[in-house]
Amino acid sequence: MTDPLAHVQNLVDDWERNAEEKAARYASMRQEVERISITASAAGGAVSVTVGANGIPSAVTMTADVGRLRPEQISAAVMEAMRKAQAGYPAELARIVGETVGDTESGRHIVAVAEENFPRPEPDDPPAAPPRRRGGDDGDDGDFSDDGYLR
């Protein structure tokens, strides 16, 4: 006669084995996500931004060509490059999730949150125009402060 608890023990052993395998897959996913590094550039390559895990910028680099840009163009280029790099984050995350944990509810949720936080830029959106300086270029004396001399 077979032991009636043997079947239950097999079920518990299978559950434990599956839990350990699932934990290992998620640990592997976490390690891969921590290695994400995506770089994008703007202003003809004068500005580059690298984002890492969670789409957080980890480096900003500029070439000598940045010297031909006005300050507002530099800041716009940094933001453009950062958004481009971040827009690539969901696809890279989806690749890692697919290779490690597969098509699971939690994996889909992780990717959906990344897509919500870092959407792809609309192809029809023109780059943002740099902000205009008050008073235009007429009579520009090179003083960048907002203080007048008649205080």
C-alpha positions in Angstrom: 0.0 0.0 0.0 1.3 3.5 -0.9 1.7 6.2 1.6 -1.3 8.7 1.3 1.0 11.6 2.3 3.5 10.8 -0.4 1.4 12.7 -3.0 1.1 15.7 -0.8 4.9 15.7 -0.2 5.5 15.6 -3.9 3.2 18.6 -4.4 5.0 20.5 -1.7 8.4 19.6 -3.2 7.2 20.7 -6.7 5.9 24.0 -5.3 9.1 24.6 -3.5 11.2 23.8 -6.6 9.0 26.1 -8.7 9.3 29.0 -6.1 13.1 28.6 -6.1 13.3 28.7 -9.9 11.0 31.7 -10.1 13.1 33.5 -7.5 16.3 32.8 -9.4 14.7 34.1 -12.7 13.6 37.3 -10.9 17.1 37.7 -9.4 18.6 37.3 -12.8 16.2 39.9 -14.2 17.2 42.4 -11.5 20.9 41.9 -12.2 20.4 42.5 -15.9 18.2 45.6 -15.3 21.0 47.0 -13.1 23.3 46.8 -16.1 21.1 48.8 -18.5 23.0 51.6 -20.1 21.4 53.6 -23.0 23.1 56.6 -24.6 21.5 59.1 -26.9 22.7 62.4 -28.4 21.3 65.7 -29.6 22.6 68.9 -31.3 24.4 66.9 -33.9 26.2 64.8 -31.3 27.4 67.8 -29.3 25.5 66.5 -26.3 25.1 62.9 -25.1 23.2 61.6 -22.1 23.4 58.0 -20.7 20.6 56.6 -18.6 20.9 53.5 -16.5 18.6 51.4 -14.3 15.2 52.9 -14.0 15.9 55.4 -16.8 17.9 57.6 -14.4 20.6 59.7 -16.1 24.1 58.4 -15.2 26.3 60.6 -17.4 26.1 63.8 -19.5 28.9 64.4 -22.0 29.6 67.3 -24.4 32.0 67.7 -27.3 33.8 70.9 -28.2 30.9 71.5 -30.7 28.8 72.6 -27.7 30.7 75.9 -27.8 28.7 77.0 -30.8 25.4 76.7 -28.9 23.7 79.3 -26.8 23.1 78.2 -23.1 19.3 77.7 -23.8 20.2 75.4 -26.7 22.6 73.4 -24.6 19.9 72.8 -21.9 17.3 71.9 -24.6 19.8 69.5 -26.1 20.5 67.8 -22.8 16.8 67.4 -22.2 16.3 66.0 -25.8 19.1 63.5 -25.4 17.8 62.4 -22.0 14.3 61.9 -23.4 15.7 59.9 -26.4 17.7 57.7 -24.1 14.8 57.2 -21.7 12.5 56.4 -24.5 14.7 53.3 -25.3 14.4 52.1 -21.7 11.0 50.3 -22.0 12.2 48.2 -25.0 15.4 47.2 -23.3 13.5 46.3 -20.1 10.9 44.3 -22.1 13.8 42.3 -23.8 15.3 41.5 -20.4 11.9 40.6 -18.8 11.2 38.3 -21.8 14.6 36.6 -21.5 14.5 36.1 -17.8 10.9 35.8 -16.3 9.0 35.4 -19.6 5.4 36.5 -20.3 4.1 36.8 -16.7 1.6 39.2 -15.2 4.3 40.8 -13.1 6.7 41.1 -16.0 4.0 42.8 -18.1 3.3 45.2 -15.2 7.0 46.1 -14.9 7.2 46.9 -18.6 3.9 48.8 -18.6 5.1 51.1 -15.8 8.3 51.8 -17.7 6.3 52.6 -20.9 4.1 54.9 -18.9 7.0 56.7 -17.3 9.2 56.9 -20.5 6.9 57.1 -23.6 8.3 57.1 -27.1 8.5 60.7 -28.4 5.9 61.4 -31.1 7.6 61.5 -34.5 5.6 64.5 -35.6 6.6 66.6 -32.5 9.2 69.2 -33.6 12.0 69.8 -31.1 11.1 72.4 -28.6 12.1 75.9 -29.5 14.7 77.4 -27.2 13.2 80.1 -24.9 13.5 83.6 -26.1 15.3 86.1 -24.0 13.4 89.1 -22.7 13.8 92.1 -24.8 15.0 90.2 -27.8 18.4 90.7 -29.3 18.0 94.5 -29.8 20.3 96.4 -27.5 21.8 93.3 -25.9 24.6 94.5 -23.8 25.8 91.0 -22.8 24.6 91.5 -19.2 22.7 88.2 -18.3 21.4 89.4 -15.0 17.8 90.6 -14.5 19.0 93.6 -12.4 18.7 97.0 -13.9 21.4 99.7 -13.2 18.9 102.2 -11.8 18.3 100.6 -8.4 
